[in-house]
Structure formats: structure tokens, C-alpha cells
Amino acid sequence: MLLTIAFWLLVCLIVFLILFGPVARFLRVTWEIIVQIYNKKTIDLRTKFGEWAVVTGSTDGIGKAYAKELAARNMNLILISRNLEKLEHTKDEILLINPKIEVRIIVADFAEGENAFVKIRPLLQNISIGILVNNVGKQYEYPMYVGEVPEKELWDIINVNVGATTLMTRLVIGQMQKRKQGAIVNVSSGSEFQPLPLMTVYAATKAYIKSFSEALRAEYSRFGITVQHLSPLFVNTKMNAYSSRLQVSSIFVPNATTYARNAIAILGKMDSSTGYWAHSIQKFFTLMPPVWIRTKIGQIMNESFRQDYFKQKEQKKL
């Protein structure tokens, strides 16, 4: 009798564990969508986190759009990128949005690894950083097999995607801890949801960002620091220029401005999200199949995008 009871308890436990993962994912993603659509309360970012924000990779795409949204919310800005001309142009654009704020620029190439921080560290030393947006990222030129990716490009992807986020966080988190105030926004990618063939190294670096963010939150949330992790899916930016299909804005492929406006609206409300309600709907369906199916689907998609790239290349020759 006792053996029978123990057996059925074990069966029930196994069934519960099997079902718990999908149910928990369902509830998390559903809550993510609800908050993004219905929670319209505006948070005063300057009061909650501090008056200065640092944005890496701030002259193009999501980084530039996010910096503009921060400017509209009266945040002073420090823009970091590798191109001085683009930085100055972005600064001028931002001051047109809000001439009352202060905007500073730092020229640094995160692909240089430690050398980039020799330039950045002294320029941030005496500034109380309220928000750090770790946005800078590097992707393959187009979907490739690992053996095809130039060695320098692999080093750059690792230094930029992993190194910049890690070391920029370490650079500012001490002062945030002392003030018991601050936010770190780590921009990852939907490629983190599963291994992604033909974007193998890029996706692996984004899985790192997810793990890093979650562990960092466990370490520092008790000090009043917000650690937010964003995992956007496709956004119409230069990074995805390898396929013309990803250069047409739509509900599910927003432009950078639409994405940034939605993402910044949930800062201080959600610790982990795609950052955009329509991407959260896609995430809901993406996470339903087991990992091996998601990996295979990702491979098929990237094979298709790879062909887009070669077709575009041929058309340019004609």
C-alpha cells in the first residue's frame, strides 16, 4: 500500500515538473505582454535613478533612439561610440529635442578591449551615473558558418558583446551601490532563446548577457539597483541589412524609434522583457516548442536570410 502511494506521488511529482516549466513560461510572458500594453504610468527616471545616463553604441539603431527617448525624459547624457563625427551629429540631434539637458561624448571602440576603458574610465570617474544602457553590440555581416567568420570579427563580437557590457557594468556599479540608486539596462537579443546556427557566436554572446543580467540582479537588487534585461527580436536597423525583408518596418519588425519608445516605458516596471509588446507575443509562441525544434527553425530562417544576402549582393553587381 505504502509503495503504491509512493509510486503515484512520484508520478504526480514528475508530471508537475514536466508541466511546471511551460506553465511558468506561459505566465511570465503573458504578464510581460499585459504590463507593456496596460501599464501606462510614467516613471520620472531622473528622480528614481539619477540625472546622468550613459548609452553605449549610441549613434545608430536602438542605441541612438534610446538616447533620444532619455533626452525627452530630461536625462543628461553621455554618448559612447567609436565615430566622432556621428557622435557630434547625434549630440546635435538630441539637443534639438531637449536643449535644457547636458550631452557629453566619448570616442571609444569597444573592439579594442581593455584599451577602450583606458579612455572611458577617467571621463566617468567623477560623474554620478543614474542609468547605464549597455546597448553596443556586433553581429555577423550576414548568417555564416563559424568556419567562414573572419577571426578578427569573432574577436570583435566577443569583445564588444561580452566585454563591453561586463566592464561598463563594473565601472559604474560601485557608485550606484554607494548611492543605493541606479539602473543598468542590458540590451540582449531574441537570439538568446535557443542556440542559433549560422549566428552561433553572436547568439552565444547574447545568452551570456541574459545569464549575466539575472545573476547581477540577484547580487545587487538589495542595494536598490535595477538590472533590466531586454531581448528584442527583429528591429529594422542596419544590423539586419543582410535581408531586405528585415528592412521593412511592420508591427513585428518595428523601427528603432518605436522599439526604444516601448522599451523605455517599462524601465523600472519590468526586469526582463523583449521591450516591445509585439515581440513579447512572438516570444510567447517562440518558447512553446522544445529547444531542439527552436534551434532547427532558427537554422532554416538563417539559411533563408543567408540566401537573401547573396541575392542582394548579385543584384548590386548588375
N, C-alpha and C positions, 0 to 999 in steps of 0.2 A: 504493500500500500504506500509506504513512505517513498519507495523507489519510483512508483508511478507518479506521485505528486512531484517529486524532484525532477523527473523527466519532463513533465508538462510545464513546470516552472522554467526549466532550461529552454524548452521550445519557445515559450512566450517571451523570454528574455532575448533570444536570438531574433525572433520576428520583430520585437521592439527595436533592437539595434539596427536591423536592416532598414526598417521604415523611418527611424528617427532622423537619419541624415537627410533624405529627400524632404521630409515634412519640415524639418528645421530650415532647410534652404528655401522652401516654398514660403514659409512665414517671414523669413528675413527679407526676401526680395519683394514680397507683397507689401511689407511695411515700408520698404525703401520707395516704392512707387507711390504709395499713399502720402508719405511725408512730402515728396517732391511736388506732387500735384496740389495738395490741400493746405500745407503749412506755409502760409504766405507772410508770416510775421517777419519783419525786418530786424536784423540784429545790428546794433551800432558796433561795427568791427573795431573802430578806433578806441572806443571806451572799453570794450571787452578784452582786447588783446594788446593794444598799444598803438602808437601813432605811425610807426615805420613798418613798411613791408618790403621784403626782398623777393624779387622774381628772377629766377634763372631761365635762360632761353627765352628772353623777353622781347625779341624783335620780330618774331614770326608766329603764326598759328595761335595755339591755345595760350601760350605764354604772353604774347602781346595783348590778346583780347582780355585775358585775366587781369593784366596790369591796368588796362583801361577801366575795367569794372571796379578795381580797387580805388582808382583815382576818383571815379564817380562817387565813391563812398568816403571821400575825404582822407584817404590814407596817403601819407608821404611815401615816396617810392625810391628804391634803389634797384636799378635795372642792370643785370649782368648778362653779357653776351660777348661774342668774340669779334664783332664787326663794329668799329667806332662810328662809321657813317650811319649804319642802321640804328644804332643806339641813339645818336643825336636826333635822327628823324623821328624815332618813336617818342623820345622825350618831348619834342615839339608838338607832336600829335596829342600827347597826354595833357600837356599844359593848356592846349586849346579846350580840352574837356573840362579841366578844373585848374584855372590859373592860380588858385589860392594855395595849392599844395607845393611841396618841395620835391623835386625829382633829381636824383643823382645817378650817374652812370659809372659802371666799372667794366673795363675791357679785359676779358679773360677767356681763354679757351680751355674748357674742362678736359679736352682730349690730351692736354699736356700733363694731366695727373697732378702730382704734388706741386709742380711749378705754378699752376693756376692759383693755388691757395697762398703762395708767397705774395701774389699781387692783391688778392682779395682780403686776407686776414687783417692787415693794418688799416684798411679803409672801413672795416666794420667794427673795429675794436671798441670805439667809444660811442657807438650808437645802440640804443635800446630797441632791438628788433622785436616787433609785435607779431608779425606774420612772416614765415618763410614759405615760399612756394617753390618746391623742388620740381620744376617743370622741364628743365633741359633734358633732351633725350636724343638718341641717334638710332636710326633704323637702317636696314639694308637699303641699297638703292632700289632693288626690286627683289621679289622672292627668289632665293638661291639655296642650293645645297651647300652645306658647310664647307666642303672642299673647294667651292667656287668663290667663296667670300675672301677678298684680299686680306692678308694677315693684318695689315695696318688698320683696316676697317674693323676687324674683330677687336683689336686693342682699343680702338676709339669707342666702340659700343660699350665695352666693359668699363672703361674709364669714365665715360660720360653717364651712362645709365646707372651704374652701381657706385662708382667712386664719388661723383658729384653729389648725389643725394646723401650718401653716408657722411661725407666730410663736411658738407654745408650744414647738415643737421648738428654734427658735433661742434661746429664753430659757434652756433647760436644758442644751443640748448642750455648751456650753463647759466647764461644771463637770464633766460626765461625761468629757469628753476629758482634762481635767487628772487626774482620778482613774483614768482608764483602766478605767472601770466604769460600767455603766448599761444601761437598756433603754428603747426608745421603741416603743410599740405603737400603730400607726395603724389604726383601725377604718374600713375602706372598705365595700364592698358588692358583691354579685354583679352589680349593675348595671354594673360596670366591664368585664364580659366582652365587651360589644359596645355600640354606640350603642343607646340605648333611647328610641324615640319615646314621647311623652306623659309621659316623665320625663327629657326631653332634657338640661336643665341640671343636674339632680341627678346623673344618670349621668355627665355630663362632669366634674363635680367629683370624682367617685369615681375616674374614670380618672386624674385628676391625682394623687390620693392614691397610687395604685399606682406611677405613674412617679416621684413624689417619694420614696417609700419605697425603691425599688430604687436610685435614684441616691444617696440618703443613705447607704444601706448600703455602696455602693462607696466613698464618701468616708470613712466613719467606722469601718468594721469593724476596720481595722488599729489603732484606738485602744481596742479591747476593748468597743466599744459594740454591743449587739444592736439591730437595727432589724427589728421584726416587722410584717408587713402582713397584716391579716385581711380576708377578703371574704365575710362571711356572706350567705346567701340569705335567704329569708323567715323572720323570727322574730316570734313572737306578742307584739307590743308596740303601744303607742299610735300609733307612727309609721305602722303599717299598718292603722289603724282604718277606712280608707275602704272596706274589703271585709270583710264578716262571715266570709268563707271563710278569711281570714288571722288571725282572732281565735279560732281553734280549734286548740289545741296538738296536735301529732302528731309522728311520727318525723321528718318532713321540715320541719315548721314547729314547732320547739321553743319553749318559753317562754324568757324571758331568763335564768333561773337555770340551766337545762340548757345553754344555749349558753355562758354565761360559765364554767361549771364545766369544760366541754370545752376552751374556748379557753385558759384559764389553764394547763391541764395541759400544753400544748405550748410555753409560753413558755420560751425557752432551748433548745428542741429543734428547732423549725422556724421559718424566717424568713418563709415565705409559706404561707398556708393559708386555707381557709374558716373554720377554727376549730372545726369540728364535723364529725364523720365522715360523717354522713348528707348534709350539704351537699357534702362532697367527692365523694360518689357522684353527686349531682346535677350537680356541676361537670364530672365526667368525661363525662357524656352531653351536657351543655350545649355543651362545647367541640368536640364531634365535627363538627357541620355547619359550613360556611363562614360567615363573618361576616354576609353578606347574608341568609342564612336565619335566623340567630340574631336579627338585627335585626327581621326580619318577624315571627318568633314572638313577640318581646318586644312588638311593636306590637299584635298580636292579643290577647295577655294583658292589656295595659294598657287596651285598648278594653273588654275584658270587666270589668276592675276598675272602670273609669270608670262603666259601667252599674250595677255593684253600688252605687257611691256614690250615684247618682241615685235608685235604688230605695230605699235606706235613708233618704234624705232625704224621699222621698214618704211612706214609712211613718211617719216621725216626725210628719208633718203630720196624719195621720189620727187 
